[in-house]
Amino acid sequence: MKRVRFAPSPTGSLHVGNALSAVINRREGDQMLLRIDDTDPARNLPGGEEAILRDLEWLGIGWDEGPVRQSERQERYREAAEQLGGDRFGRTTLLREDGTATYHLASVVDDADFGITHVYRGNDHRPNEELHRQLHEALGTTPPEYIHHGLILGEDGKKLSKRAAGATVESLRDMGVPAEAVRAYLEELGLPRHDVHYDLTRIRRLAVEAIESMDDEELARRADIPLEAVPVARGARDLQEAREYAAQVLEPPSPRPTEAPETLERFKEVADSDPRTIIRELKAVGGDLRALRLALTGRDRGPELAAILAALPKEEALRRVDQALQHAHP
């Protein structure tokens, strides 16, 4: 049985590179331990652990054991340090001046104690492998198999900053990207041997596919919009845009003059037809479809006009058109 662990530090929302490690461990491992590496108080953020748990649950990544917090195992690490002969191991500090364990000691002791057989982690940890093997040997424990994967880099080829657009799971969630799209992107990366450049454009394409695959009730729930507004949300690129599109039919526009009253008058004549027919009839007489969109939504771009017409009750569409005609330029 392959026992793995995902061991983030509680520094806030997961970086997409950390999320990749979580996805890899969940896919490769039979049993996964969630370990919170919180031995460095200077790096820990209030609410950091909660943010990580929320991100994992949002991404649909479950765990079988934990969360185990290293801050609660300090006595065990001190025992191990004594076994190794004190607070140093060669050139490596094992215990800080306050008696708390450093990353290397805590990580090796936990992997041994919890029976971790395989460690999947980023290439940035590759330099630690030899030291960790030596610590296992000194403790008389069997080191796990270490598998290192490529990192997710920014467009400039450097480490992707947490401040970059979409670089954290929370920022992607706030952008309205469905969880399925983020998870699908990370799954697509597989177990990259080399570093990869972050492809937010790909995530956005996957977001469109995820929204298209949702049924009406699911899209209404996820975008937090009424069911009747779903037709206009269908073409959205993310859930935030879906909400914005829905608002275009749910919120009447402010009164504004129209510069194409003849188009709006023609609309009133054909308003009983289905949306596609209405648009075809207006085009046939050289109608100004942008003017109709402005009258109905107050915006000159957004969802397809046919979708707006499908979502707006006919009486409301006529009311908005009449309002625009009342303010028409003479």
C-alpha positions as CSV (number, residue, x, y, z in Angstrom):
1,M,0.0,0.0,0.0
2,K,1.3,3.4,-1.0
3,R,1.1,5.9,1.9
4,V,1.7,9.5,1.0
5,R,1.4,12.9,2.7
6,F,0.5,16.4,1.7
7,A,2.3,18.8,4.0
8,P,1.6,22.5,3.4
9,S,2.7,25.3,5.7
10,P,-0.3,27.4,7.1
11,T,0.6,30.5,5.1
12,G,-2.8,31.2,3.6
13,S,-4.5,30.0,0.4
14,L,-2.6,27.3,-1.5
15,H,-0.2,28.4,-4.3
16,V,-1.2,26.5,-7.5
17,G,2.2,24.7,-7.3
18,N,1.3,23.4,-3.8
19,A,-2.2,22.4,-5.2
20,L,-0.4,20.4,-7.9
21,S,1.5,18.5,-5.2
22,A,-1.8,17.8,-3.4
23,V,-3.4,16.5,-6.7
24,I,-0.4,14.3,-7.4
25,N,-0.3,12.8,-3.9
26,R,-4.1,12.2,-3.9
27,R,-3.9,10.5,-7.3
28,E,-0.7,8.4,-6.6
29,G,-1.4,7.4,-3.0
30,D,-3.7,4.8,-1.6
31,Q,-3.8,6.6,1.7
32,M,-3.0,10.3,2.2
33,L,-2.1,12.0,5.4
34,L,-2.7,15.7,5.7
35,R,0.1,17.3,7.7
36,I,0.3,20.9,8.6
37,D,4.0,22.0,8.7
38,D,3.6,24.8,11.3
39,T,6.9,24.6,13.1
40,D,8.0,28.1,12.0
41,P,5.8,30.6,13.8
42,A,7.3,33.5,11.7
43,R,5.7,32.0,8.6
44,N,2.3,30.9,10.0
45,L,-0.6,33.2,9.2
46,P,-3.8,33.5,11.3
47,G,-6.5,31.4,9.5
48,G,-3.8,29.9,7.3
49,E,-4.7,26.3,8.1
50,E,-8.5,27.0,7.6
51,A,-7.7,28.5,4.2
52,I,-5.8,25.4,3.2
53,L,-8.6,23.1,4.3
54,R,-11.2,25.2,2.4
55,D,-9.0,25.1,-0.7
56,L,-8.6,21.3,-0.6
57,E,-12.3,20.7,0.0
58,W,-13.2,23.2,-2.9
59,L,-10.9,21.3,-5.2
60,G,-12.4,18.0,-4.2
61,I,-9.2,16.6,-2.7
62,G,-9.9,14.5,0.3
63,W,-7.5,13.0,2.9
64,D,-7.6,9.8,4.9
65,E,-5.8,11.0,8.1
66,G,-5.2,14.3,9.7
67,P,-4.7,17.1,9.8
68,V,-1.7,16.4,12.0
69,R,0.0,19.6,13.2
70,Q,3.7,19.5,13.8
71,S,3.3,22.2,16.5
72,E,1.6,19.5,18.6
73,R,4.5,17.0,18.2
74,Q,7.4,19.0,19.6
75,E,8.1,16.6,22.4
76,R,8.5,13.7,19.9
77,Y,11.0,15.8,17.9
78,R,13.1,16.6,21.0
79,E,13.3,12.8,21.7
80,A,14.5,12.2,18.2
81,A,17.1,15.0,18.5
82,E,18.5,13.4,21.6
83,Q,18.7,10.1,19.7
84,L,20.7,12.0,17.1
85,G,23.0,13.5,19.7
86,G,21.7,17.0,20.2
87,D,20.3,20.0,18.4
88,R,22.6,19.7,15.4
89,F,23.3,17.0,12.7
90,G,26.5,17.9,10.9
91,R,25.9,21.4,9.6
92,T,22.1,21.2,10.0
93,T,20.2,22.7,12.9
94,L,17.7,20.3,14.2
95,L,16.3,22.3,17.1
96,R,15.9,26.1,17.3
97,E,17.1,28.0,20.4
98,D,13.5,27.9,21.7
99,G,13.6,24.1,21.5
100,T,11.2,23.8,18.5
101,A,12.1,21.5,15.6
102,T,13.3,22.7,12.3
103,Y,11.7,21.5,9.0
104,H,14.2,18.8,8.3
105,L,13.9,17.0,11.7
106,A,10.2,17.3,11.9
107,S,9.6,16.1,8.4
108,V,11.8,13.0,8.7
109,V,10.4,12.0,12.1
110,D,6.8,12.4,10.9
111,D,7.4,10.4,7.7
112,A,8.9,7.6,9.8
113,D,6.2,7.7,12.5
114,F,3.3,7.8,10.1
115,G,4.6,5.1,7.8
116,I,4.9,7.3,4.7
117,T,6.2,5.1,1.8
118,H,6.3,7.7,-1.0
119,V,7.0,11.4,-0.9
120,Y,5.8,13.4,-3.9
121,R,7.1,17.0,-3.7
122,G,8.4,19.8,-5.9
123,N,11.9,20.0,-7.4
124,D,12.8,22.7,-4.9
125,H,13.0,20.0,-2.3
126,R,15.4,17.8,-4.3
127,P,18.5,19.3,-2.5
128,N,16.9,18.0,0.8
129,E,16.8,14.4,-0.3
130,E,20.3,13.4,0.7
131,L,20.0,15.0,4.2
132,H,16.7,13.4,4.8
133,R,18.0,10.0,3.9
134,Q,21.0,10.5,6.2
135,L,18.6,11.5,9.1
136,H,16.5,8.3,8.5
137,E,19.7,6.2,8.5
138,A,20.8,7.8,11.8
139,L,17.4,7.3,13.4
140,G,17.3,3.7,12.2
141,T,14.2,4.2,10.1
142,T,13.5,3.4,6.4
143,P,13.4,6.4,4.2
144,P,10.4,6.7,1.8
145,E,10.8,6.8,-1.9
146,Y,11.3,10.4,-3.0
147,I,9.7,11.6,-6.3
148,H,10.2,15.2,-7.3
149,H,8.0,17.0,-9.8
150,G,8.5,20.1,-11.8
151,L,7.4,23.5,-10.4
152,I,4.8,25.9,-11.9
153,L,6.7,29.0,-13.0
154,G,5.5,32.4,-14.0
155,E,5.6,33.7,-17.6
156,D,9.1,35.1,-16.9
157,G,10.4,31.6,-16.1
158,K,10.9,32.5,-12.4
159,K,9.0,31.2,-9.4
160,L,5.3,32.1,-9.7
161,S,4.6,34.8,-7.1
162,K,1.5,34.3,-4.9
163,R,0.6,37.9,-5.9
164,A,0.4,37.0,-9.6
165,A,-3.1,36.7,-11.2
166,G,-4.6,33.3,-10.4
167,A,-1.5,32.1,-8.5
168,T,-3.5,31.0,-5.5
169,V,-6.6,28.7,-5.3
170,E,-8.4,31.5,-3.4
171,S,-7.7,34.0,-6.2
172,L,-9.0,31.6,-8.8
173,R,-12.1,31.0,-6.8
174,D,-12.6,34.8,-6.4
175,M,-12.2,35.1,-10.2
176,G,-15.2,32.8,-10.6
177,V,-13.2,29.9,-12.0
178,P,-15.1,26.7,-11.3
179,A,-13.2,24.2,-9.1
180,E,-13.5,21.5,-11.9
181,A,-11.5,23.7,-14.2
182,V,-8.7,24.2,-11.8
183,R,-8.6,20.5,-10.9
184,A,-8.7,19.5,-14.5
185,Y,-5.7,21.8,-15.3
186,L,-3.7,20.3,-12.5
187,E,-4.6,16.8,-13.5
188,E,-3.5,17.6,-17.1
189,L,-0.1,18.5,-15.9
190,G,0.3,14.9,-14.6
191,L,3.6,14.4,-12.8
192,P,5.8,16.9,-14.7
193,R,9.4,16.0,-14.7
194,H,10.4,19.5,-15.7
195,D,9.2,22.9,-14.6
196,V,6.1,24.2,-16.5
197,H,4.9,27.7,-17.2
198,Y,1.6,28.6,-15.6
199,D,-1.2,28.7,-18.2
200,L,-4.1,30.8,-16.9
201,T,-5.5,30.9,-20.5
202,R,-5.9,27.1,-20.4
203,I,-7.6,27.3,-17.1
204,R,-10.0,29.9,-18.5
205,R,-10.8,27.6,-21.5
206,L,-11.5,24.7,-19.1
207,A,-13.7,27.1,-17.1
208,V,-15.9,27.7,-20.2
209,E,-16.1,23.9,-20.7
210,A,-17.1,23.4,-17.0
211,I,-19.9,26.0,-17.2
212,E,-21.2,24.5,-20.5
213,S,-21.3,21.1,-18.9
214,M,-23.4,22.2,-15.9
215,D,-27.2,21.7,-16.0
216,D,-29.4,24.7,-15.4
217,E,-30.0,24.1,-11.7
218,E,-26.3,23.5,-11.0
219,L,-25.3,26.7,-12.9
220,A,-28.0,28.7,-11.1
221,R,-26.7,27.4,-7.7
222,R,-23.0,27.9,-8.4
223,A,-23.4,31.4,-9.9
224,D,-26.0,32.3,-7.2
225,I,-28.5,33.4,-9.8
226,P,-32.2,32.7,-10.3
227,L,-33.0,29.8,-12.6
228,E,-34.7,32.1,-15.1
229,A,-31.5,34.0,-15.7
230,V,-29.5,30.9,-16.6
231,P,-29.9,31.4,-20.4
232,V,-27.9,34.5,-20.4
233,A,-25.2,33.0,-18.1
234,R,-24.6,30.1,-20.5
235,G,-22.0,31.9,-22.6
236,A,-20.1,33.2,-19.6
237,R,-16.4,32.4,-19.2
238,D,-16.5,32.2,-15.4
239,L,-19.1,32.2,-12.6
240,Q,-18.4,35.9,-11.9
241,E,-19.2,36.8,-15.5
242,A,-22.2,34.6,-15.3
243,R,-23.5,36.7,-12.3
244,E,-22.7,39.9,-14.3
245,Y,-24.6,38.6,-17.3
246,A,-27.5,37.6,-15.2
247,A,-27.6,41.1,-13.7
248,Q,-28.1,42.5,-17.2
249,V,-31.6,41.0,-17.3
250,L,-32.4,41.0,-13.6
251,E,-31.6,44.7,-13.1
252,P,-33.5,47.3,-15.3
253,P,-31.1,49.7,-16.9
254,S,-31.1,53.4,-16.1
255,P,-33.2,55.5,-18.5
256,R,-31.1,56.6,-21.5
257,P,-31.9,58.0,-24.9
258,T,-31.9,55.7,-28.0
259,E,-30.4,56.8,-31.3
260,A,-32.3,54.2,-33.2
261,P,-36.0,54.6,-32.4
262,E,-37.0,52.9,-35.6
263,T,-35.2,49.7,-34.6
264,L,-37.0,49.7,-31.2
265,E,-40.4,50.3,-32.9
266,R,-39.8,47.4,-35.2
267,F,-38.9,45.3,-32.2
268,K,-42.3,46.0,-30.7
269,E,-43.9,44.8,-33.9
270,V,-42.2,41.4,-33.8
271,A,-41.8,40.9,-30.1
272,D,-44.2,37.9,-30.1
273,S,-41.7,35.9,-32.2
274,D,-38.9,33.7,-30.9
275,P,-35.5,35.4,-30.2
276,R,-33.8,34.1,-33.4
277,T,-36.7,35.3,-35.6
278,I,-36.7,38.7,-33.9
279,I,-33.0,39.2,-34.6
280,R,-33.5,38.0,-38.2
281,E,-36.4,40.4,-38.8
282,L,-34.4,43.4,-37.3
283,K,-31.4,42.5,-39.5
284,A,-33.6,42.4,-42.6
285,V,-34.6,46.1,-42.2
286,G,-31.0,47.1,-41.3
287,G,-31.9,47.4,-37.6
288,D,-29.4,48.6,-35.0
289,L,-29.0,45.5,-32.7
290,R,-26.6,47.4,-30.5
291,A,-29.4,50.0,-29.8
292,L,-31.7,47.2,-28.8
293,R,-29.1,45.7,-26.5
294,L,-28.6,49.1,-24.9
295,A,-32.3,49.5,-24.4
296,L,-32.6,46.1,-22.8
297,T,-29.5,46.0,-20.6
298,G,-27.9,49.4,-20.5
299,R,-24.7,47.9,-21.8
300,D,-23.3,47.6,-25.3
301,R,-21.7,44.2,-24.8
302,G,-22.4,41.1,-22.8
303,P,-24.2,37.8,-23.5
304,E,-25.8,36.9,-26.8
305,L,-28.7,39.1,-27.7
306,A,-30.8,36.0,-28.4
307,A,-30.1,34.8,-24.8
308,I,-31.1,38.2,-23.4
309,L,-34.4,38.0,-25.3
310,A,-34.9,34.4,-24.1
311,A,-34.4,35.3,-20.5
312,L,-36.4,38.6,-20.4
313,P,-40.1,38.2,-20.1
314,K,-41.7,39.8,-23.1
315,E,-43.6,42.4,-21.0
316,E,-40.3,43.5,-19.3
317,A,-38.5,43.7,-22.6
318,L,-41.3,45.9,-24.0
319,R,-41.3,48.1,-20.9
320,R,-37.5,48.7,-21.2
321,V,-37.9,49.4,-24.9
322,D,-40.7,51.9,-24.3
323,Q,-38.6,53.6,-21.6
324,A,-35.8,54.0,-24.1
325,L,-38.2,55.4,-26.7
326,Q,-39.5,58.0,-24.3
327,H,-36.0,59.3,-24.0
328,A,-35.3,59.1,-27.8
329,H,-33.5,61.9,-29.5
330,P,-36.0,64.0,-31.6
